[in-house]
């Protein structure tokens, strides 16, 4: 059981490191958002699962399920809100981006 | 074995990713960049708190992690609300 817990902890830390490298290297707000929100949600959830497997108590398991549920619920909503606000405040896309589905015939917005 | 993993792998990796996100927070060209970096910093701190709760064998820290997740979401929602208001004007 301890081996599984260690593997989950290492995988979660690697996912958080991947999302940090993504936010540091990506060229655009939208790509940074896309690389950040998914990988970091999965990473924190894996770390919480590792705690759950290490302690194996029902009280702790309910609290950690609440934590994972909150992170999975609020992560995409926050990403959607900030992405929409970035588009509304005219943050430019990367110059090699080829698609902008929110643009209508009159230009932006 | 789990404690060795935390000390020699988990905390250094989390600290290095915190450093990378902090560089983006300092030099992010627009405000949404900085808001995204703050959101990710809140998640990394939740990871730190979980590791420290394992390390110290104390479960009270998990409530702090839950509250911090809610506060991070509220901060992002508030920032995006004000950016939206500023774009409407």
N, CA and C atoms of all chains as a GROMACS GRO file, in nm:
protein
  594
    1UNK      N    1   0.083  -0.122   0.000
    1UNK     CA    2   0.000   0.000   0.000
    1UNK      C    3   0.086   0.126   0.000
    2UNK      N    4   0.202   0.116   0.068
    2UNK     CA    5   0.288   0.233   0.073
    2UNK      C    6   0.350   0.263  -0.064
    3UNK      N    7   0.377   0.155  -0.138
    3UNK     CA    8   0.434   0.174  -0.273
    3UNK      C    9   0.335   0.252  -0.361
    4UNK      N   10   0.207   0.215  -0.352
    4UNK     CA   11   0.105   0.284  -0.433
    4UNK      C   12   0.096   0.431  -0.393
    5UNK      N   13   0.105   0.456  -0.261
    5UNK     CA   14   0.099   0.594  -0.213
    5UNK      C   15   0.217   0.677  -0.264
    6UNK      N   16   0.337   0.615  -0.262
    6UNK     CA   17   0.456   0.686  -0.313
    6UNK      C   18   0.442   0.713  -0.462
    7UNK      N   19   0.390   0.615  -0.536
    7UNK     CA   20   0.376   0.634  -0.681
    7UNK      C   21   0.277   0.747  -0.711
    8UNK      N   22   0.166   0.751  -0.635
    8UNK     CA   23   0.068   0.858  -0.657
    8UNK      C   24   0.127   0.994  -0.624
    9UNK      N   25   0.205   1.002  -0.515
    9UNK     CA   26   0.265   1.130  -0.476
    9UNK      C   27   0.363   1.179  -0.583
   10UNK      N   28   0.448   1.088  -0.634
   10UNK     CA   29   0.547   1.126  -0.735
   10UNK      C   30   0.478   1.170  -0.864
   11UNK      N   31   0.370   1.097  -0.902
   11UNK     CA   32   0.299   1.134  -1.024
   11UNK      C   33   0.232   1.271  -1.011
   12UNK      N   34   0.174   1.297  -0.893
   12UNK     CA   35   0.112   1.428  -0.872
   12UNK      C   36   0.212   1.540  -0.879
   13UNK      N   37   0.329   1.521  -0.817
   13UNK     CA   38   0.432   1.626  -0.821
   13UNK      C   39   0.480   1.648  -0.963
   14UNK      N   40   0.492   1.540  -1.043
   14UNK     CA   41   0.538   1.557  -1.181
   14UNK      C   42   0.434   1.632  -1.263
   15UNK      N   43   0.304   1.606  -1.236
   15UNK     CA   44   0.202   1.682  -1.309
   15UNK      C   45   0.205   1.830  -1.274
   16UNK      N   46   0.227   1.862  -1.145
   16UNK     CA   47   0.235   2.003  -1.108
   16UNK      C   48   0.358   2.068  -1.172
   17UNK      N   49   0.469   1.994  -1.180
   17UNK     CA   50   0.590   2.048  -1.245
   17UNK      C   51   0.564   2.072  -1.394
   18UNK      N   52   0.488   1.980  -1.458
   18UNK     CA   53   0.456   1.998  -1.601
   18UNK      C   54   0.372   2.124  -1.621
   19UNK      N   55   0.276   2.147  -1.531
   19UNK     CA   56   0.194   2.267  -1.548
   19UNK      C   57   0.275   2.394  -1.523
   20UNK      N   58   0.373   2.388  -1.430
   20UNK     CA   59   0.457   2.506  -1.406
   20UNK      C   60   0.546   2.534  -1.526
   21UNK      N   61   0.602   2.427  -1.586
   21UNK     CA   62   0.684   2.447  -1.708
   21UNK      C   63   0.596   2.502  -1.820
   22UNK      N   64   0.470   2.456  -1.827
   22UNK     CA   65   0.378   2.506  -1.929
   22UNK      C   66   0.350   2.653  -1.912
   23UNK      N   67   0.326   2.698  -1.787
   23UNK     CA   68   0.295   2.840  -1.771
   23UNK      C   69   0.420   2.924  -1.792
   24UNK      N   70   0.539   2.864  -1.778
   24UNK     CA   71   0.660   2.942  -1.798
   24UNK      C   72   0.700   2.950  -1.945
   25UNK      N   73   0.667   2.849  -2.025
   25UNK     CA   74   0.720   2.842  -2.160
   25UNK      C   75   0.621   2.875  -2.270
   26UNK      N   76   0.489   2.865  -2.242
   26UNK     CA   77   0.392   2.883  -2.350
   26UNK      C   78   0.387   3.029  -2.396
   27UNK      N   79   0.356   3.056  -2.522
   27UNK     CA   80   0.370   3.192  -2.575
   27UNK      C   81   0.248   3.281  -2.557
   28UNK      N   82   0.139   3.234  -2.496
   28UNK     CA   83   0.010   3.302  -2.511
   28UNK      C   84  -0.071   3.281  -2.384
   29UNK      N   85  -0.160   3.375  -2.351
   29UNK     CA   86  -0.240   3.358  -2.229
   29UNK      C   87  -0.328   3.235  -2.239
   30UNK      N   88  -0.389   3.214  -2.354
   30UNK     CA   89  -0.486   3.106  -2.367
   30UNK      C   90  -0.418   2.970  -2.361
   31UNK      N   91  -0.300   2.960  -2.423
   31UNK     CA   92  -0.225   2.834  -2.414
   31UNK      C   93  -0.177   2.810  -2.272
   32UNK      N   94  -0.135   2.917  -2.202
   32UNK     CA   95  -0.093   2.903  -2.063
   32UNK      C   96  -0.208   2.853  -1.977
   33UNK      N   97  -0.327   2.909  -2.001
   33UNK     CA   98  -0.446   2.868  -1.927
   33UNK      C   99  -0.477   2.722  -1.953
   34UNK      N  100  -0.469   2.684  -2.081
   34UNK     CA  101  -0.501   2.546  -2.118
   34UNK      C  102  -0.402   2.447  -2.059
   35UNK      N  103  -0.274   2.483  -2.055
   35UNK     CA  104  -0.177   2.389  -2.000
   35UNK      C  105  -0.181   2.388  -1.847
   36UNK      N  106  -0.224   2.500  -1.787
   36UNK     CA  107  -0.218   2.509  -1.642
   36UNK      C  108  -0.332   2.436  -1.574
   37UNK      N  109  -0.454   2.463  -1.618
   37UNK     CA  110  -0.568   2.425  -1.536
   37UNK      C  111  -0.588   2.275  -1.528
   38UNK      N  112  -0.562   2.204  -1.639
   38UNK     CA  113  -0.586   2.060  -1.637
   38UNK      C  114  -0.480   1.986  -1.558
   39UNK      N  115  -0.353   2.014  -1.590
   39UNK     CA  116  -0.244   1.938  -1.526
   39UNK      C  117  -0.237   1.964  -1.376
   40UNK      N  118  -0.260   2.090  -1.334
   40UNK     CA  119  -0.247   2.118  -1.191
   40UNK      C  120  -0.364   2.059  -1.113
   41UNK      N  121  -0.485   2.058  -1.171
   41UNK     CA  122  -0.600   1.993  -1.104
   41UNK      C  123  -0.572   1.846  -1.082
   42UNK      N  124  -0.523   1.779  -1.188
   42UNK     CA  125  -0.493   1.636  -1.174
   42UNK      C  126  -0.382   1.613  -1.073
   43UNK      N  127  -0.280   1.700  -1.072
   43UNK     CA  128  -0.169   1.681  -0.980
   43UNK      C  129  -0.210   1.691  -0.835
   44UNK      N  130  -0.287   1.795  -0.801
   44UNK     CA  131  -0.330   1.811  -0.662
   44UNK      C  132  -0.423   1.698  -0.621
   45UNK      N  133  -0.508   1.653  -0.713
   45UNK     CA  134  -0.597   1.542  -0.680
   45UNK      C  135  -0.518   1.414  -0.655
   46UNK      N  136  -0.411   1.392  -0.732
   46UNK     CA  137  -0.330   1.272  -0.708
   46UNK      C  138  -0.259   1.278  -0.574
   47UNK      N  139  -0.211   1.398  -0.535
   47UNK     CA  140  -0.148   1.411  -0.403
   47UNK      C  141  -0.248   1.383  -0.292
   48UNK      N  142  -0.372   1.433  -0.308
   48UNK     CA  143  -0.474   1.407  -0.207
   48UNK      C  144  -0.509   1.258  -0.200
   49UNK      N  145  -0.512   1.191  -0.316
   49UNK     CA  146  -0.536   1.046  -0.315
   49UNK      C  147  -0.425   0.971  -0.244
   50UNK      N  148  -0.302   1.020  -0.260
   50UNK     CA  149  -0.189   0.958  -0.190
   50UNK      C  150  -0.205   0.970  -0.039
   51UNK      N  151  -0.251   1.088   0.008
   51UNK     CA  152  -0.278   1.103   0.153
   51UNK      C  153  -0.385   1.005   0.198
   52UNK      N  154  -0.491   0.993   0.115
   52UNK     CA  155  -0.602   0.905   0.152
   52UNK      C  156  -0.556   0.761   0.165
   53UNK      N  157  -0.467   0.719   0.075
   53UNK     CA  158  -0.418   0.581   0.084
   53UNK      C  159  -0.320   0.563   0.199
   54UNK      N  160  -0.253   0.670   0.239
   54UNK     CA  161  -0.157   0.653   0.347
   54UNK      C  162  -0.224   0.646   0.483
   55UNK      N  163  -0.326   0.728   0.505
   55UNK     CA  164  -0.386   0.731   0.639
   55UNK      C  165  -0.497   0.628   0.657
   56UNK      N  166  -0.578   0.605   0.551
   56UNK     CA  167  -0.683   0.502   0.553
   56UNK      C  168  -0.782   0.519   0.668
   57UNK      N  169  -0.831   0.644   0.686
   57UNK     CA  170  -0.936   0.662   0.784
   57UNK      C  171  -1.056   0.726   0.715
   58UNK      N  172  -1.176   0.696   0.763
   58UNK     CA  173  -1.295   0.738   0.692
   58UNK      C  174  -1.316   0.889   0.703
   59UNK      N  175  -1.286   0.944   0.822
   59UNK     CA  176  -1.297   1.088   0.846
   59UNK      C  177  -1.212   1.167   0.747
   60UNK      N  178  -1.086   1.125   0.736
   60UNK     CA  179  -0.996   1.192   0.643
   60UNK      C  180  -1.040   1.174   0.499
   61UNK      N  181  -1.093   1.054   0.468
   61UNK     CA  182  -1.134   1.027   0.331
   61UNK      C  183  -1.247   1.120   0.289
   62UNK      N  184  -1.341   1.149   0.380
   62UNK     CA  185  -1.449   1.241   0.344
   62UNK      C  186  -1.396   1.382   0.320
   63UNK      N  187  -1.304   1.426   0.407
   63UNK     CA  188  -1.249   1.561   0.387
   63UNK      C  189  -1.172   1.571   0.255
   64UNK      N  190  -1.096   1.464   0.223
   64UNK     CA  191  -1.018   1.471   0.098
   64UNK      C  192  -1.108   1.462  -0.024
   65UNK      N  193  -1.218   1.385  -0.013
   65UNK     CA  194  -1.312   1.381  -0.126
   65UNK      C  195  -1.376   1.518  -0.146
   66UNK      N  196  -1.404   1.588  -0.036
   66UNK     CA  197  -1.457   1.725  -0.047
   66UNK      C  198  -1.356   1.816  -0.116
   67UNK      N  199  -1.228   1.801  -0.077
   67UNK     CA  200  -1.123   1.885  -0.139
   67UNK      C  201  -1.112   1.858  -0.288
   68UNK      N  202  -1.110   1.728  -0.327
   68UNK     CA  203  -1.096   1.694  -0.469
   68UNK      C  204  -1.219   1.742  -0.546
   69UNK      N  205  -1.337   1.728  -0.485
   69UNK     CA  206  -1.459   1.773  -0.551
   69UNK      C  207  -1.458   1.924  -0.573
   70UNK      N  208  -1.413   1.999  -0.471
   70UNK     CA  209  -1.407   2.145  -0.486
   70UNK      C  210  -1.308   2.185  -0.595
   71UNK      N  211  -1.192   2.119  -0.598
   71UNK     CA  212  -1.093   2.156  -0.699
   71UNK      C  213  -1.144   2.123  -0.839
   72UNK      N  214  -1.206   2.004  -0.853
   72UNK     CA  215  -1.257   1.967  -0.985
   72UNK      C  216  -1.373   2.056  -1.026
   73UNK      N  217  -1.450   2.109  -0.928
   73UNK     CA  218  -1.563   2.194  -0.964
   73UNK      C  219  -1.517   2.335  -0.999
   74UNK      N  220  -1.424   2.391  -0.919
   74UNK     CA  221  -1.392   2.532  -0.938
   74UNK      C  222  -1.283   2.555  -1.042
   75UNK      N  223  -1.202   2.456  -1.075
   75UNK     CA  224  -1.094   2.477  -1.170
   75UNK      C  225  -1.141   2.519  -1.309
   76UNK      N  226  -1.229   2.441  -1.373
   76UNK     CA  227  -1.276   2.481  -1.507
   76UNK      C  228  -1.356   2.609  -1.506
   77UNK      N  229  -1.433   2.636  -1.398
   77UNK     CA  230  -1.511   2.759  -1.394
   77UNK      C  231  -1.418   2.879  -1.389
   78UNK      N  232  -1.313   2.870  -1.306
   78UNK     CA  233  -1.219   2.982  -1.296
   78UNK      C  234  -1.145   3.002  -1.428
   79UNK      N  235  -1.110   2.892  -1.494
   79UNK     CA  236  -1.037   2.904  -1.620
   79UNK      C  237  -1.126   2.968  -1.727
   80UNK      N  238  -1.253   2.928  -1.727
   80UNK     CA  239  -1.345   2.987  -1.825
   80UNK      C  240  -1.364   3.135  -1.801
   81UNK      N  241  -1.381   3.173  -1.672
   81UNK     CA  242  -1.402   3.315  -1.639
   81UNK      C  243  -1.282   3.399  -1.680
   82UNK      N  244  -1.162   3.352  -1.646
   82UNK     CA  245  -1.046   3.437  -1.672
   82UNK      C  246  -1.011   3.438  -1.821
   83UNK      N  247  -1.041   3.326  -1.892
   83UNK     CA  248  -1.018   3.325  -2.036
   83UNK      C  249  -1.111   3.421  -2.107
   84UNK      N  250  -1.238   3.425  -2.063
   84UNK     CA  251  -1.334   3.517  -2.125
   84UNK      C  252  -1.298   3.662  -2.095
   85UNK      N  253  -1.253   3.688  -1.970
   85UNK     CA  254  -1.212   3.825  -1.935
   85UNK      C  255  -1.090   3.866  -2.016
   86UNK      N  256  -0.996   3.772  -2.040
   86UNK     CA  257  -0.879   3.804  -2.120
   86UNK      C  258  -0.918   3.835  -2.263
   87UNK      N  259  -1.016   3.761  -2.316
   87UNK     CA  260  -1.058   3.790  -2.454
   87UNK      C  261  -1.129   3.923  -2.461
   88UNK      N  262  -1.210   3.956  -2.358
   88UNK     CA  263  -1.284   4.082  -2.361
   88UNK      C  264  -1.192   4.202  -2.346
   89UNK      N  265  -1.080   4.187  -2.273
   89UNK     CA  266  -0.989   4.300  -2.258
   89UNK      C  267  -0.883   4.304  -2.366
   90UNK      N  268  -0.909   4.236  -2.478
   90UNK     CA  269  -0.825   4.244  -2.598
   90UNK      C  270  -0.681   4.200  -2.575
   91UNK      N  271  -0.664   4.090  -2.504
   91UNK     CA  272  -0.530   4.031  -2.498
   91UNK      C  273  -0.508   3.954  -2.627
   92UNK      N  274  -0.398   3.986  -2.694
   92UNK     CA  275  -0.374   3.928  -2.827
   92UNK      C  276  -0.342   3.780  -2.818
   93UNK      N  277  -0.383   3.708  -2.922
   93UNK     CA  278  -0.339   3.568  -2.935
   93UNK      C  279  -0.198   3.565  -2.990
   94UNK      N  280  -0.141   3.445  -2.991
   94UNK     CA  281  -0.009   3.426  -3.051
   94UNK      C  282  -0.019   3.452  -3.201
   95UNK      N  283   0.088   3.503  -3.261
   95UNK     CA  284   0.076   3.542  -3.401
   95UNK      C  285   0.066   3.423  -3.495
   96UNK      N  286   0.096   3.302  -3.447
   96UNK     CA  287   0.079   3.186  -3.533
   96UNK      C  288  -0.052   3.112  -3.509
   97UNK      N  289  -0.140   3.167  -3.423
   97UNK     CA  290  -0.269   3.103  -3.401
   97UNK      C  291  -0.352   3.113  -3.528
   98UNK      N  292  -0.427   3.007  -3.560
   98UNK     CA  293  -0.497   3.007  -3.688
   98UNK      C  294  -0.647   3.014  -3.673
   99UNK      N  295  -0.701   3.014  -3.549
   99UNK     CA  296  -0.846   3.006  -3.538
   99UNK      C  297  -0.893   3.093  -3.423
  100UNK      N  298  -1.002   3.167  -3.447
  100UNK     CA  299  -1.062   3.251  -3.345
  100UNK      C  300  -1.213   3.242  -3.364
  101UNK      N  301  -1.278   3.150  -3.292
  101UNK     CA  302  -1.418   3.123  -3.322
  101UNK      C  303  -1.511   3.228  -3.263
  102UNK      N  304  -1.463   3.314  -3.172
  102UNK     CA  305  -1.551   3.414  -3.114
  102UNK      C  306  -1.554   3.542  -3.196
  103UNK      N  307  -1.472   3.549  -3.300
  103UNK     CA  308  -1.469   3.671  -3.381
  103UNK      C  309  -1.586   3.672  -3.479
  104UNK      N  310  -1.657   3.785  -3.488
  104UNK     CA  311  -1.764   3.792  -3.587
  104UNK      C  312  -1.716   3.873  -3.708
  105UNK      N  313  -1.807   3.919  -3.790
  105UNK     CA  314  -1.766   3.983  -3.916
  105UNK      C  315  -1.705   4.120  -3.894
  106UNK      N  316  -1.737   4.185  -3.782
  106UNK     CA  317  -1.690   4.322  -3.763
  106UNK      C  318  -1.553   4.329  -3.696
  107UNK      N  319  -1.484   4.219  -3.686
  107UNK     CA  320  -1.357   4.226  -3.615
  107UNK      C  321  -1.367   4.148  -3.485
  108UNK      N  322  -1.313   4.207  -3.379
  108UNK     CA  323  -1.308   4.131  -3.254
  108UNK      C  324  -1.439   4.143  -3.178
  109UNK      N  325  -1.456   4.055  -3.081
  109UNK     CA  326  -1.566   4.051  -2.983
  109UNK      C  327  -1.706   4.021  -3.039
  110UNK      N  328   0.982   0.536   0.393
  110UNK     CA  329   0.997   0.548   0.248
  110UNK      C  330   0.915   0.664   0.193
  111UNK      N  331   0.793   0.678   0.245
  111UNK     CA  332   0.710   0.791   0.201
  111UNK      C  333   0.768   0.922   0.250
  112UNK      N  334   0.820   0.923   0.372
  112UNK     CA  335   0.879   1.047   0.425
  112UNK      C  336   1.004   1.085   0.347
  113UNK      N  337   1.086   0.985   0.308
  113UNK     CA  338   1.203   1.015   0.225
  113UNK      C  339   1.162   1.071   0.090
  114UNK      N  340   1.053   1.015   0.034
  114UNK     CA  341   1.006   1.067  -0.094
  114UNK      C  342   0.962   1.212  -0.082
  115UNK      N  343   0.895   1.244   0.029
  115UNK     CA  344   0.852   1.383   0.047
  115UNK      C  345   0.973   1.474   0.060
  116UNK      N  346   1.070   1.433   0.145
  116UNK     CA  347   1.182   1.523   0.172
  116UNK      C  348   1.270   1.542   0.051
  117UNK      N  349   1.298   1.434  -0.022
  117UNK     CA  350   1.398   1.445  -0.128
  117UNK      C  351   1.338   1.460  -0.266
  118UNK      N  352   1.208   1.439  -0.282
  118UNK     CA  353   1.150   1.457  -0.415
  118UNK      C  354   1.036   1.557  -0.418
  119UNK      N  355   0.935   1.538  -0.333
  119UNK     CA  356   0.811   1.615  -0.349
  119UNK      C  357   0.832   1.762  -0.318
  120UNK      N  358   0.895   1.791  -0.204
  120UNK     CA  359   0.911   1.933  -0.168
  120UNK      C  360   1.006   2.008  -0.261
  121UNK      N  361   1.122   1.949  -0.306
  121UNK     CA  362   1.202   2.022  -0.405
  121UNK      C  363   1.131   2.044  -0.537
  122UNK      N  364   1.055   1.944  -0.584
  122UNK     CA  365   0.985   1.962  -0.712
  122UNK      C  366   0.879   2.070  -0.701
  123UNK      N  367   0.805   2.068  -0.589
  123UNK     CA  368   0.702   2.171  -0.570
  123UNK      C  369   0.765   2.310  -0.557
  124UNK      N  370   0.880   2.317  -0.490
  124UNK     CA  371   0.947   2.446  -0.476
  124UNK      C  372   0.998   2.498  -0.609
  125UNK      N  373   1.051   2.409  -0.693
  125UNK     CA  374   1.100   2.451  -0.825
  125UNK      C  375   0.985   2.499  -0.912
  126UNK      N  376   0.871   2.428  -0.906
  126UNK     CA  377   0.758   2.474  -0.987
  126UNK      C  378   0.703   2.606  -0.934
  127UNK      N  379   0.709   2.623  -0.800
  127UNK     CA  380   0.669   2.753  -0.743
  127UNK      C  381   0.758   2.865  -0.797
  128UNK      N  382   0.889   2.837  -0.811
  128UNK     CA  383   0.981   2.938  -0.864
  128UNK      C  384   0.946   2.975  -1.009
  129UNK      N  385   0.917   2.872  -1.090
  129UNK     CA  386   0.882   2.899  -1.231
  129UNK      C  387   0.756   2.983  -1.241
  130UNK      N  388   0.654   2.949  -1.160
  130UNK     CA  389   0.529   3.024  -1.166
  130UNK      C  390   0.550   3.166  -1.114
  131UNK      N  391   0.641   3.181  -1.016
  131UNK     CA  392   0.666   3.315  -0.962
  131UNK      C  393   0.735   3.403  -1.065
  132UNK      N  394   0.823   3.344  -1.148
  132UNK     CA  395   0.885   3.422  -1.256
  132UNK      C  396   0.778   3.471  -1.352
  133UNK      N  397   0.680   3.383  -1.384
  133UNK     CA  398   0.572   3.426  -1.473
  133UNK      C  399   0.487   3.533  -1.408
  134UNK      N  400   0.469   3.523  -1.275
  134UNK     CA  401   0.390   3.625  -1.204
  134UNK      C  402   0.459   3.760  -1.209
  135UNK      N  403   0.593   3.761  -1.200
  135UNK     CA  404   0.666   3.888  -1.205
  135UNK      C  405   0.662   3.947  -1.345
  136UNK      N  406   0.692   3.866  -1.451
  136UNK     CA  407   0.711   3.924  -1.583
  136UNK      C  408   0.596   3.899  -1.679
  137UNK      N  409   0.480   3.854  -1.627
  137UNK     CA  410   0.368   3.830  -1.716
  137UNK      C  411   0.326   3.958  -1.787
  138UNK      N  412   0.310   3.956  -1.919
  138UNK     CA  413   0.287   4.083  -1.990
  138UNK      C  414   0.149   4.143  -1.965
  139UNK      N  415   0.049   4.065  -1.935
  139UNK     CA  416  -0.084   4.122  -1.916
  139UNK      C  417  -0.140   4.080  -1.780
  140UNK      N  418  -0.252   4.141  -1.741
  140UNK     CA  419  -0.310   4.110  -1.611
  140UNK      C  420  -0.364   3.966  -1.604
  141UNK      N  421  -0.433   3.913  -1.708
  141UNK     CA  422  -0.478   3.773  -1.698
  141UNK      C  423  -0.365   3.672  -1.679
  142UNK      N  424  -0.245   3.701  -1.734
  142UNK     CA  425  -0.129   3.614  -1.706
  142UNK      C  426  -0.103   3.606  -1.557
  143UNK      N  427  -0.106   3.721  -1.493
  143UNK     CA  428  -0.075   3.724  -1.349
  143UNK      C  429  -0.184   3.655  -1.269
  144UNK      N  430  -0.309   3.668  -1.314
  144UNK     CA  431  -0.418   3.602  -1.241
  144UNK      C  432  -0.407   3.451  -1.254
  145UNK      N  433  -0.372   3.403  -1.374
  145UNK     CA  434  -0.353   3.259  -1.392
  145UNK      C  435  -0.238   3.208  -1.306
  146UNK      N  436  -0.130   3.289  -1.298
  146UNK     CA  437  -0.016   3.249  -1.215
  146UNK      C  438  -0.055   3.244  -1.068
  147UNK      N  439  -0.140   3.339  -1.022
  147UNK     CA  440  -0.183   3.337  -0.882
  147UNK      C  441  -0.269   3.214  -0.853
  148UNK      N  442  -0.355   3.178  -0.948
  148UNK     CA  443  -0.438   3.059  -0.931
  148UNK      C  444  -0.352   2.934  -0.917
  149UNK      N  445  -0.250   2.925  -1.004
  149UNK     CA  446  -0.161   2.808  -0.997
  149UNK      C  447  -0.079   2.808  -0.869
  150UNK      N  448  -0.043   2.928  -0.819
  150UNK     CA  449   0.031   2.936  -0.692
  150UNK      C  450  -0.056   2.885  -0.577
  151UNK      N  451  -0.186   2.916  -0.581
  151UNK     CA  452  -0.275   2.864  -0.476
  151UNK      C  453  -0.280   2.712  -0.481
  152UNK      N  454  -0.284   2.654  -0.602
  152UNK     CA  455  -0.287   2.507  -0.611
  152UNK      C  456  -0.157   2.445  -0.562
  153UNK      N  457  -0.043   2.510  -0.594
  153UNK     CA  458   0.086   2.456  -0.550
  153UNK      C  459   0.095   2.462  -0.397
  154UNK      N  460   0.040   2.568  -0.337
  154UNK     CA  461   0.042   2.577  -0.191
  154UNK      C  462  -0.047   2.469  -0.131
  155UNK      N  463  -0.157   2.434  -0.197
  155UNK     CA  464  -0.239   2.322  -0.149
  155UNK      C  465  -0.158   2.192  -0.151
  156UNK      N  466  -0.079   2.173  -0.256
  156UNK     CA  467   0.008   2.056  -0.261
  156UNK      C  468   0.110   2.055  -0.149
  157UNK      N  469   0.169   2.173  -0.121
  157UNK     CA  470   0.262   2.187  -0.008
  157UNK      C  471   0.195   2.148   0.123
  158UNK      N  472   0.072   2.198   0.143
  158UNK     CA  473   0.003   2.172   0.269
  158UNK      C  474  -0.027   2.024   0.285
  159UNK      N  475  -0.066   1.958   0.174
  159UNK     CA  476  -0.092   1.814   0.181
  159UNK      C  477   0.036   1.738   0.217
  160UNK      N  478   0.148   1.776   0.153
  160UNK     CA  479   0.274   1.710   0.185
  160UNK      C  480   0.314   1.734   0.330
  161UNK      N  481   0.289   1.856   0.379
  161UNK     CA  482   0.327   1.883   0.517
  161UNK      C  483   0.237   1.811   0.616
  162UNK      N  484   0.109   1.792   0.580
  162UNK     CA  485   0.020   1.715   0.667
  162UNK      C  486   0.065   1.570   0.675
  163UNK      N  487   0.116   1.516   0.563
  163UNK     CA  488   0.175   1.382   0.568
  163UNK      C  489   0.299   1.380   0.655
  164UNK      N  490   0.382   1.485   0.639
  164UNK     CA  491   0.511   1.488   0.705
  164UNK      C  492   0.496   1.503   0.855
  165UNK      N  493   0.402   1.590   0.898
  165UNK     CA  494   0.387   1.619   1.040
  165UNK      C  495   0.284   1.528   1.107
  166UNK      N  496   0.217   1.442   1.028
  166UNK     CA  497   0.119   1.348   1.079
  166UNK      C  498   0.007   1.420   1.154
  167UNK      N  499  -0.037   1.531   1.098
  167UNK     CA  500  -0.136   1.615   1.162
  167UNK      C  501  -0.242   1.650   1.057
  168UNK      N  502  -0.366   1.616   1.086
  168UNK     CA  503  -0.468   1.625   0.982
  168UNK      C  504  -0.542   1.759   0.982
  169UNK      N  505  -0.509   1.850   1.074
  169UNK     CA  506  -0.580   1.977   1.080
  169UNK      C  507  -0.549   2.062   0.956
  170UNK      N  508  -0.430   2.039   0.897
  170UNK     CA  509  -0.390   2.120   0.782
  170UNK      C  510  -0.479   2.098   0.661
  171UNK      N  511  -0.550   1.987   0.655
  171UNK     CA  512  -0.634   1.961   0.538
  171UNK      C  513  -0.752   2.056   0.530
  172UNK      N  514  -0.804   2.097   0.646
  172UNK     CA  515  -0.911   2.198   0.644
  172UNK      C  516  -0.860   2.329   0.586
  173UNK      N  517  -0.734   2.363   0.622
  173UNK     CA  518  -0.674   2.484   0.566
  173UNK      C  519  -0.662   2.471   0.414
  174UNK      N  520  -0.628   2.351   0.366
  174UNK     CA  521  -0.617   2.331   0.221
  174UNK      C  522  -0.752   2.350   0.153
  175UNK      N  523  -0.859   2.301   0.215
  175UNK     CA  524  -0.992   2.318   0.155
  175UNK      C  525  -1.031   2.466   0.148
  176UNK      N  526  -1.006   2.538   0.259
  176UNK     CA  527  -1.039   2.681   0.261
  176UNK      C  528  -0.956   2.756   0.158
  177UNK      N  529  -0.829   2.715   0.142
  177UNK     CA  530  -0.743   2.784   0.046
  177UNK      C  531  -0.790   2.760  -0.097
  178UNK      N  532  -0.844   2.640  -0.126
  178UNK     CA  533  -0.899   2.615  -0.260
  178UNK      C  534  -1.015   2.709  -0.287
  179UNK      N  535  -1.104   2.726  -0.187
  179UNK     CA  536  -1.218   2.816  -0.206
  179UNK      C  537  -1.173   2.960  -0.224
  180UNK      N  538  -1.072   3.003  -0.146
  180UNK     CA  539  -1.028   3.143  -0.154
  180UNK      C  540  -0.960   3.170  -0.288
  181UNK      N  541  -0.884   3.069  -0.340
  181UNK     CA  542  -0.823   3.086  -0.471
  181UNK      C  543  -0.927   3.102  -0.580
  182UNK      N  544  -1.033   3.023  -0.571
  182UNK     CA  545  -1.140   3.038  -0.672
  182UNK      C  546  -1.208   3.174  -0.661
  183UNK      N  547  -1.232   3.219  -0.537
  183UNK     CA  548  -1.296   3.350  -0.520
  183UNK      C  549  -1.210   3.462  -0.574
  184UNK      N  550  -1.076   3.453  -0.551
  184UNK     CA  551  -0.986   3.555  -0.604
  184UNK      C  552  -0.988   3.560  -0.755
  185UNK      N  553  -0.984   3.443  -0.819
  185UNK     CA  554  -0.987   3.442  -0.966
  185UNK      C  555  -1.119   3.496  -1.019
  186UNK      N  556  -1.230   3.456  -0.955
  186UNK     CA  557  -1.360   3.504  -1.001
  186UNK      C  558  -1.373   3.654  -0.984
  187UNK      N  559  -1.321   3.709  -0.872
  187UNK     CA  560  -1.328   3.853  -0.851
  187UNK      C  561  -1.244   3.929  -0.951
  188UNK      N  562  -1.121   3.880  -0.977
  188UNK     CA  563  -1.035   3.948  -1.075
  188UNK      C  564  -1.100   3.947  -1.213
  189UNK      N  565  -1.158   3.834  -1.253
  189UNK     CA  566  -1.216   3.829  -1.387
  189UNK      C  567  -1.341   3.916  -1.394
  190UNK      N  568  -1.414   3.927  -1.280
  190UNK     CA  569  -1.531   4.017  -1.279
  190UNK      C  570  -1.488   4.162  -1.300
  191UNK      N  571  -1.380   4.203  -1.232
  191UNK     CA  572  -1.337   4.342  -1.249
  191UNK      C  573  -1.279   4.367  -1.387
  192UNK      N  574  -1.209   4.267  -1.445
  192UNK     CA  575  -1.160   4.284  -1.581
  192UNK      C  576  -1.275   4.299  -1.680
  193UNK      N  577  -1.381   4.221  -1.656
  193UNK     CA  578  -1.498   4.228  -1.742
  193UNK      C  579  -1.564   4.364  -1.732
  194UNK      N  580  -1.576   4.416  -1.608
  194UNK     CA  581  -1.634   4.548  -1.589
  194UNK      C  582  -1.552   4.655  -1.661
  195UNK      N  583  -1.418   4.639  -1.655
  195UNK     CA  584  -1.334   4.738  -1.718
  195UNK      C  585  -1.344   4.729  -1.870
  196UNK      N  586  -1.370   4.609  -1.922
  196UNK     CA  587  -1.384   4.596  -2.067
  196UNK      C  588  -1.517   4.651  -2.115
  197UNK      N  589  -1.620   4.647  -2.030
  197UNK     CA  590  -1.751   4.697  -2.071
  197UNK      C  591  -1.748   4.848  -2.088
  198UNK      N  592  -1.669   4.916  -2.006
  198UNK     CA  593  -1.668   5.063  -2.011
  198UNK      C  594  -1.600   5.118  -2.135
   0.00000   0.00000   0.00000
